[in-house]
Every structure is written in structure tokens, then in C-alpha cells.
Amino acid sequence: MKPVCVLGDGQLGRMLRQAGEPMGVAVFPVGLEADPRSVPFEQSVITAEIERWPETTLTRELANHKAFVNRDIFPRLADRLTQKTLLDDLRLATAPWEELSAAAQWPQIFASFNDLAIVKRRVGGYDGRGQWRLAPGDEAALPQECYGSCIVEKGIGFSGEVSLIGARGYDGCMVFYPLTHNLHQDGILRASVALPQPDGALQRRAESMLSAIMHELKYVGVMAMECFILNGDLLINELAPRVHNSGHWTQNGASISQFELHLRAILALPLPEPDVSTPSIMINLIGTDINTHWLADPLVHLHWYEKEVRPGRKVGHINLNHPDGQYLAHSLHYLATLLPAEYQSGLAWARQKLADLN
């Protein structure tokens, strides 16, 4: 099989490499500043762990590589303006939005958006960065450079957040995981819960929406679609043309992880529907030093990224899965005794989600 070069050498590239090893697929995560002569890309399939990258010697070389899968899709989805335009063109529901060009728009924006607006940078910004939540009178807090470089959305009073991870092959075949329920705090994903039997109507709706997007783009590989639940239906929040944090539970909770599924798709390998037979929970580890006592619980699967621990930085995650929700709840209670205060609401949310959905 052909090797795979991953543009970007963060934790997603690392996990793609780990997923390739059992299949005999050599995966090379590559830093953006790497010397092209040190990268075995000539005979490789090229993918990326990020939507956007600076222009470097390496990225200029790869931009012209014929085997760079989804090369022209990345910039289209990395820009929230062109991403939202795509969704509108496909008549897929999103929060009302518009391009933010001048401060003179604010009276009309607040009148249209019921006095709550979410400003997002068109390009860049993640984990709560590059976003502002504004009510009338807050406009002065917005940096001046946002005008012309941001979109603004109506604030949505959603009842929940979910994501759908799916994959499409070169032949147009598409497969999906069950919907994942997500908890964000300060814009950062704290916890995810996935069940083998999700709400059937929401699952079908989400699959229809993501299918339409991947088909329109002729996308190949794994894509994530984040949605708000509003009045029993879905509004698309954002798309990610790559493996995604909310799909990390698949490493231990599915017969094929999202990382293996992505490699299968871009290498034109068989793409069966992954089997998911147990509830799963993923807890993001953010700015927290490793604690080997976590491993005393038999359900804990620790994935540590070997990154410097800094406040607000994702440094690892814990996956838990078991057929019995009570066993999972017991493990969450155990972790609650070992994790700092900022984790407690996320752990309680996961316990409640298990109770609600069972």
C-alpha cells in the first residue's frame, strides 16, 4: 500500500500514524516547516490534519501534488464565509448569518438576531479563540480588524450539541458513526457521549445533511459536522474536513476508528460501516498533568499526546466504553475524585447524558 503523508504533526497526525501501523500503512505526519527533501511524498497519498496552513517551502510543494486528497476543498471549508455559502446553496439549515463588513451594520444585525450575535473570524480561530459573543452596547469590545475578516451569526438557544462523523470513498460510498453528544465550555470541547442506538430521526437527518455536503464536494475521507439541536431538528454549526476531536471515542468504542476509516477512504480500501455496540464517553484533558492513578480504573483508555502542559491546551483524552451504563457511571465517579474542579460539570453532564439516553 502507498504511504500517507499528513500535513501537520500534531495529535491528529500522530493518531493517524498509530491507526496505520496495524494495517501496514506507513503514515508520516509532517511539520509545516519541514524540508521537502526529508519527506517521502513523491509516491505518497497526501492528507492533512488541519484546514489551513501558512505558505512554506513544503506546503508550496504539496499544493501541486496530484495525490493531495481534497486539496481544493480545504480552503473552501477553512473560510467560514465560503463554508456558510456552501450550506446556503445546498439549502441546509444553519444559524442566520451575514458577513461583517462595517460597524454601521450593528443596529440591523441586533434587530434581526434578537440582540445576541456571535462574531467569528472567517479563517482561523478554534477552541473558543477568534470568537466574540455580543449584545447591544458590546460592539466597542470587538477589535477593529474584525470588520472585513469575520462573519456574524445569530445566537442560538439550542437544547444540545451533536456531531456526526462520516466518511466517503472515491466511489461515492458513505458510512457514518452514531451521533455524538458534545459539551463545550468556553468554546472548548470538554466531553462527548455516543450511544450505539441514537435517536433515529436525528441520525437520519444528520446523515442526509452530511451526505449532501460530501457528495457536492466529491469529498474523500472523514468529515465532521457539528450541529445544534433546536426544536427537535438540527442546525449545522461548522464543518471540519478531517478527523475530529468529537470522534476520538471511536478509537476504543468502534470496530474501526475514525483514523483508520480516514486512511481506508483515501487509500481506496474497503469502507464498511463501523460496528458500535457499547456506549462510549470521551473526556478531553486540558491543561492537566498526567496522573497514572487514572489507570487504576479498568475502563480507562488513556491517550496522552506528549505535549507541554499549558493552560487551555489539549494534552490528551480518556476514552471509556462498556455495555453497562452503570459501570461507565462508576468510572466517571472515580475520575471525578482525581480530576480538578473544572472537570466536574463535564463529568456530571456525561453521567446525566448516560441516564437520559438509556
C-alpha positions as CSV (number, residue, x, y, z in Angstrom):
1,M,0.0,0.0,0.0
2,K,1.1,3.6,-0.6
3,P,2.4,5.5,2.3
4,V,0.5,8.5,3.6
5,C,1.9,12.0,4.3
6,V,-0.1,14.1,6.8
7,L,0.3,17.8,6.6
8,G,0.7,18.7,10.2
9,D,2.4,16.8,13.0
10,G,0.0,17.4,16.0
11,Q,-2.0,14.9,17.8
12,L,-4.3,14.1,14.9
13,G,-1.4,13.2,12.7
14,R,0.0,11.1,15.5
15,M,-3.2,9.2,15.9
16,L,-3.4,8.7,12.1
17,R,0.1,7.2,12.3
18,Q,-0.9,4.9,15.1
19,A,-4.0,3.8,13.1
20,G,-2.0,2.9,10.1
21,E,0.5,0.7,11.8
22,P,-1.7,-2.5,12.3
23,M,-2.7,-2.3,8.6
24,G,0.9,-2.0,7.4
25,V,0.2,1.6,6.2
26,A,3.2,3.9,6.8
27,V,1.9,7.3,7.9
28,F,4.3,10.3,8.1
29,P,3.0,13.3,10.0
30,V,5.0,16.3,8.6
31,G,5.6,19.6,10.3
32,L,4.8,22.6,8.1
33,E,8.3,23.9,8.1
34,A,9.9,20.6,7.2
35,D,12.4,20.4,4.4
36,P,10.6,18.8,1.4
37,R,13.7,16.7,0.7
38,S,13.2,14.9,4.0
39,V,9.6,14.0,3.3
40,P,8.8,10.8,1.3
41,F,5.8,12.5,-0.5
42,E,6.6,11.7,-4.2
43,Q,4.9,8.2,-4.1
44,S,2.6,9.1,-1.1
45,V,-1.1,9.9,-0.8
46,I,-1.3,13.4,0.9
47,T,-3.8,14.3,3.6
48,A,-4.0,17.0,6.3
49,E,-4.8,17.3,10.0
50,I,-5.6,21.0,9.6
51,E,-7.8,23.0,7.3
52,R,-5.4,25.9,6.9
53,W,-1.7,26.3,6.8
54,P,0.9,29.0,6.1
55,E,2.8,29.1,2.9
56,T,6.1,27.4,3.3
57,T,8.6,25.6,1.1
58,L,6.8,22.3,2.0
59,T,3.2,23.5,1.6
60,R,4.1,25.1,-1.8
61,E,5.5,21.7,-2.9
62,L,2.5,19.8,-1.7
63,A,-0.1,22.2,-3.1
64,N,0.8,21.0,-6.5
65,H,0.9,17.3,-5.6
66,K,-1.6,15.3,-7.7
67,A,-2.3,12.9,-4.8
68,F,-3.2,15.6,-2.3
69,V,-6.7,14.4,-1.5
70,N,-9.3,17.1,-1.0
71,R,-6.7,19.7,-1.8
72,D,-9.1,22.3,-3.2
73,I,-11.8,21.6,-0.5
74,F,-9.6,22.6,2.5
75,P,-9.5,26.3,1.7
76,R,-13.2,26.4,0.8
77,L,-14.2,24.9,4.2
78,A,-11.5,26.7,6.2
79,D,-13.1,30.0,5.4
80,R,-16.4,30.4,7.3
81,L,-17.8,32.7,4.6
82,T,-17.4,30.2,1.8
83,Q,-18.4,27.3,4.1
84,K,-21.7,29.1,5.1
85,T,-22.3,30.0,1.5
86,L,-22.0,26.3,0.5
87,L,-24.5,25.3,3.2
88,D,-26.9,28.0,2.0
89,D,-26.5,26.9,-1.7
90,L,-27.4,23.3,-0.6
91,R,-30.4,24.7,1.4
92,L,-29.1,23.1,4.6
93,A,-30.2,24.8,7.9
94,T,-27.7,26.9,9.7
95,A,-28.0,29.8,12.2
96,P,-28.9,33.1,10.4
97,W,-25.6,34.8,9.4
98,E,-24.0,37.5,7.4
99,E,-20.6,38.9,6.5
100,L,-19.4,41.6,9.0
101,S,-18.0,44.5,7.0
102,A,-18.7,47.7,9.0
103,A,-19.8,48.9,12.4
104,A,-22.8,50.6,10.7
105,Q,-24.4,47.1,10.4
106,W,-24.9,46.6,14.1
107,P,-28.4,48.2,14.5
108,Q,-29.7,46.0,11.7
109,I,-27.8,42.9,13.0
110,F,-29.2,43.2,16.5
111,A,-32.7,43.8,15.2
112,S,-32.5,40.7,13.0
113,F,-30.7,38.5,15.5
114,N,-32.8,39.3,18.7
115,D,-30.0,41.2,20.4
116,L,-27.5,38.3,20.5
117,A,-24.7,38.0,17.9
118,I,-21.8,35.6,17.7
119,V,-18.8,37.0,15.7
120,K,-16.4,34.5,14.2
121,R,-13.2,35.1,12.3
122,R,-13.6,33.9,8.7
123,V,-10.3,32.0,8.9
124,G,-8.6,30.6,11.9
125,G,-9.9,30.7,15.5
126,Y,-10.8,27.5,17.3
127,D,-11.4,26.2,20.9
128,G,-13.1,29.5,21.7
129,R,-10.5,31.7,20.3
130,G,-11.3,34.2,17.5
131,Q,-15.0,34.4,18.6
132,W,-17.0,37.1,20.4
133,R,-20.4,37.0,21.9
134,L,-22.0,40.4,21.7
135,A,-25.2,42.1,22.9
136,P,-26.2,45.7,22.2
137,G,-23.7,48.0,23.7
138,D,-20.8,45.5,23.5
139,E,-19.7,46.5,20.0
140,A,-16.8,48.6,21.2
141,A,-15.2,45.4,22.6
142,L,-14.8,44.0,19.1
143,P,-11.3,44.5,17.7
144,Q,-11.4,46.9,14.7
145,E,-9.6,44.4,12.4
146,C,-12.7,42.1,12.7
147,Y,-14.5,44.2,10.2
148,G,-13.9,42.7,6.8
149,S,-12.4,39.5,8.3
150,C,-15.4,38.0,10.2
151,I,-18.9,36.7,9.9
152,V,-21.6,37.3,12.4
153,E,-24.3,34.7,13.4
154,K,-27.5,34.8,15.4
155,G,-27.0,33.4,18.9
156,I,-29.0,30.2,19.1
157,G,-30.8,29.0,22.2
158,F,-30.1,25.3,21.5
159,S,-31.0,22.4,23.7
160,G,-28.0,20.3,22.8
161,E,-24.9,19.9,20.6
162,V,-24.2,16.9,18.5
163,S,-21.7,16.0,15.8
164,L,-21.8,13.4,13.1
165,I,-18.6,11.8,11.8
166,G,-18.9,10.2,8.4
167,A,-16.6,9.1,5.6
168,R,-16.9,8.9,1.8
169,G,-14.9,6.8,-0.6
170,Y,-13.8,7.6,-4.1
171,D,-16.8,5.6,-5.4
172,G,-19.3,7.7,-3.5
173,C,-19.9,5.1,-0.8
174,M,-20.6,6.8,2.6
175,V,-20.6,5.4,6.1
176,F,-21.4,7.0,9.4
177,Y,-21.0,6.7,13.2
178,P,-23.8,7.2,15.6
179,L,-24.4,10.8,16.6
180,T,-22.1,12.1,19.3
181,H,-23.5,14.4,22.0
182,N,-21.0,17.1,23.0
183,L,-20.4,19.5,25.8
184,H,-18.5,22.7,25.1
185,Q,-17.3,25.1,27.8
186,D,-15.7,28.4,26.8
187,G,-15.7,27.2,23.3
188,I,-13.6,24.1,24.1
189,L,-15.0,20.5,23.8
190,R,-14.9,19.0,27.3
191,A,-16.7,15.7,26.9
192,S,-18.5,13.6,24.4
193,V,-21.0,10.7,24.8
194,A,-22.0,8.3,22.0
195,L,-24.6,5.5,22.1
196,P,-25.0,2.6,19.8
197,Q,-28.6,3.4,19.2
198,P,-29.1,7.1,18.8
199,D,-32.3,9.0,18.1
200,G,-33.4,7.5,14.8
201,A,-34.9,10.7,13.3
202,L,-32.0,12.9,14.2
203,Q,-29.5,10.3,12.9
204,R,-31.3,10.1,9.6
205,R,-31.5,13.9,9.3
206,A,-27.8,14.3,10.1
207,E,-26.7,11.6,7.7
208,S,-28.9,13.2,4.9
209,M,-27.2,16.6,5.6
210,L,-23.7,15.4,5.7
211,S,-24.2,13.1,2.7
212,A,-25.4,16.1,0.6
213,I,-22.2,18.1,1.6
214,M,-19.8,15.3,0.9
215,H,-21.5,14.4,-2.4
216,E,-21.5,18.1,-3.6
217,L,-17.8,18.4,-2.8
218,K,-16.9,14.9,-4.1
219,Y,-15.1,14.7,-0.7
220,V,-13.0,11.6,0.1
221,G,-12.2,10.7,3.7
222,V,-13.6,11.5,7.1
223,M,-15.6,14.7,7.7
224,A,-17.2,16.0,10.9
225,M,-20.4,18.1,11.0
226,E,-21.2,19.9,14.3
227,C,-24.8,20.8,14.8
228,F,-27.1,22.5,17.3
229,I,-30.3,20.7,18.4
230,L,-33.2,23.2,18.1
231,N,-36.9,22.2,18.5
232,G,-36.1,18.6,17.7
233,D,-34.2,19.4,14.4
234,L,-30.6,20.2,13.5
235,L,-28.8,23.4,12.6
236,I,-25.3,23.0,11.2
237,N,-22.8,24.9,13.2
238,E,-19.5,24.1,11.5
239,L,-17.8,21.5,9.2
240,A,-14.3,20.0,9.6
241,P,-12.8,18.3,6.6
242,R,-10.7,15.9,8.7
243,V,-10.7,13.6,11.7
244,H,-12.2,15.4,14.6
245,N,-11.9,15.7,18.4
246,S,-15.5,14.6,18.9
247,G,-14.8,11.3,17.1
248,H,-11.9,10.3,19.4
249,W,-14.2,7.9,21.3
250,T,-14.1,5.7,18.1
251,Q,-10.6,4.6,19.0
252,N,-12.0,2.3,21.7
253,G,-15.7,2.3,21.1
254,A,-16.0,1.2,17.4
255,S,-14.7,-1.7,15.4
256,I,-13.0,0.8,13.1
257,S,-11.7,4.2,14.5
258,Q,-12.2,7.4,12.6
259,F,-8.5,7.5,12.0
260,E,-8.4,4.0,10.4
261,L,-11.6,4.9,8.4
262,H,-10.0,8.0,7.0
263,L,-6.9,6.1,5.9
264,R,-9.1,3.4,4.3
265,A,-11.1,6.0,2.4
266,I,-8.1,8.0,1.0
267,L,-6.3,4.7,0.1
268,A,-9.3,3.2,-1.7
269,L,-9.5,0.3,0.8
270,P,-12.8,-1.3,1.8
271,L,-15.1,1.0,3.7
272,P,-17.6,-1.0,5.8
273,E,-20.0,0.6,8.3
274,P,-18.1,0.6,11.6
275,D,-19.8,-1.5,14.3
276,V,-20.6,0.3,17.5
277,S,-22.1,-1.9,20.2
278,T,-21.5,-0.1,23.5
279,P,-22.0,3.4,24.9
280,S,-18.8,5.5,24.9
281,I,-17.5,8.6,26.7
282,M,-14.6,10.8,25.8
283,I,-13.1,13.3,28.3
284,N,-10.7,15.9,27.0
285,L,-7.6,16.5,29.2
286,I,-7.0,20.2,29.0
287,G,-4.0,21.9,30.7
288,T,-3.8,19.0,33.2
289,D,-0.7,17.0,34.1
290,I,-0.8,13.2,33.6
291,N,-1.9,11.2,36.6
292,T,-1.2,7.5,36.5
293,H,-3.9,6.8,39.1
294,W,-6.4,7.3,36.3
295,L,-5.2,3.9,35.0
296,A,-6.4,2.1,38.1
297,D,-9.9,2.1,36.6
298,P,-10.2,-0.9,34.2
299,L,-12.4,1.1,31.7
300,V,-9.9,3.9,31.3
301,H,-8.2,4.2,27.9
302,L,-5.6,7.0,28.2
303,H,-4.4,8.7,25.1
304,W,-1.6,11.1,26.0
305,Y,-0.2,13.5,23.4
306,E,3.2,14.1,25.0
307,K,2.8,17.8,24.6
308,E,3.9,20.5,27.1
309,V,1.1,21.1,29.6
310,R,-0.2,24.7,29.4
311,P,-3.5,26.2,30.5
312,G,-6.2,25.7,27.9
313,R,-4.1,23.3,25.8
314,K,-5.5,19.8,24.9
315,V,-2.8,17.4,26.1
316,G,-4.7,14.1,25.9
317,H,-8.1,12.4,26.3
318,I,-9.6,9.5,28.2
319,N,-12.0,7.1,26.5
320,L,-14.4,4.9,28.4
321,N,-16.8,2.3,26.9
322,H,-18.8,-0.6,28.3
323,P,-22.2,-2.2,27.6
324,D,-23.5,-1.4,31.1
325,G,-24.1,2.3,31.7
326,Q,-23.7,1.7,35.5
327,Y,-20.1,0.6,35.0
328,L,-19.5,3.7,33.0
329,A,-21.0,5.9,35.6
330,H,-18.9,4.2,38.3
331,S,-15.8,5.0,36.3
332,L,-16.9,8.6,35.9
333,H,-17.3,8.9,39.7
334,Y,-13.8,7.5,40.1
335,L,-12.3,10.0,37.7
336,A,-14.1,12.8,39.5
337,T,-12.0,12.1,42.6
338,L,-8.8,12.6,40.5
339,L,-9.6,15.5,38.2
340,P,-9.6,19.2,39.1
341,A,-12.7,21.2,39.7
342,E,-13.1,22.4,36.1
343,Y,-13.8,18.8,35.1
344,Q,-16.7,18.2,37.5
345,S,-19.5,19.7,35.5
346,G,-18.4,17.8,32.4
347,L,-18.3,14.5,34.2
348,A,-21.7,15.2,35.8
349,W,-23.1,16.1,32.3
350,A,-21.8,12.8,30.9
351,R,-23.4,10.8,33.8
352,Q,-26.7,12.6,33.2
353,K,-26.5,12.0,29.5
354,L,-26.0,8.3,30.0
355,A,-29.0,8.3,32.3
356,D,-31.2,10.3,29.9
357,L,-30.3,8.3,26.8
358,N,-30.6,4.8,28.3
